[in-house]
Amino acid sequence: MKWMDRLFAWMLVALGGAHLLALWIPKLGLLRGPWTGGAAVAIISAGLMNAVRSRRKSDRFLRWCTALATLLTAAMCLITLYRFSGNVLHQPAALAISVLAVVELFFCVAR
């Protein structure tokens, strides 16, 4: 389980980096909106916090701060999916990131 926790944390960082890259390359077109850069920074920071948390299991403060950051990131992605509730496949990045964030939130809380 420890390796899965680390893998999902680094996948969040990679998807956040792709989200940030999509901000600067307009031909990607999958990710759009005025807050794309801020969302990418939130996703990357949640992923990095989860990567650090997976190494330091005994730090309770870090665990709960990471849980809060991951919860906010998952909520942001789920709100985006709710906005496109007719067809969630129009936002594949939000779908993937929300699944990863919910799994990481489980790892934060379940310990």
Rosetta blueprint (number, residue, H / E / L):
1 M L
2 K H
3 W H
4 M H
5 D H
6 R H
7 L H
8 F H
9 A H
10 W H
11 M H
12 L H
13 V H
14 A H
15 L H
16 G H
17 G H
18 A H
19 H H
20 L H
21 L H
22 A H
23 L H
24 W H
25 I L
26 P L
27 K L
28 L L
29 G L
30 L L
31 L L
32 R L
33 G L
34 P L
35 W L
36 T H
37 G H
38 G H
39 A H
40 A H
41 V H
42 A H
43 I H
44 I H
45 S H
46 A H
47 G H
48 L H
49 M H
50 N H
51 A H
52 V H
53 R H
54 S H
55 R H
56 R L
57 K L
58 S L
59 D L
60 R H
61 F H
62 L H
63 R H
64 W H
65 C H
66 T H
67 A H
68 L H
69 A H
70 T H
71 L H
72 L H
73 T H
74 A H
75 A H
76 M H
77 C H
78 L H
79 I H
80 T H
81 L H
82 Y H
83 R H
84 F L
85 S L
86 G L
87 N L
88 V H
89 L H
90 H H
91 Q L
92 P H
93 A H
94 A H
95 L H
96 A H
97 I H
98 S H
99 V H
100 L H
101 A H
102 V H
103 V H
104 E H
105 L H
106 F H
107 F H
108 C H
109 V H
110 A H
111 R L
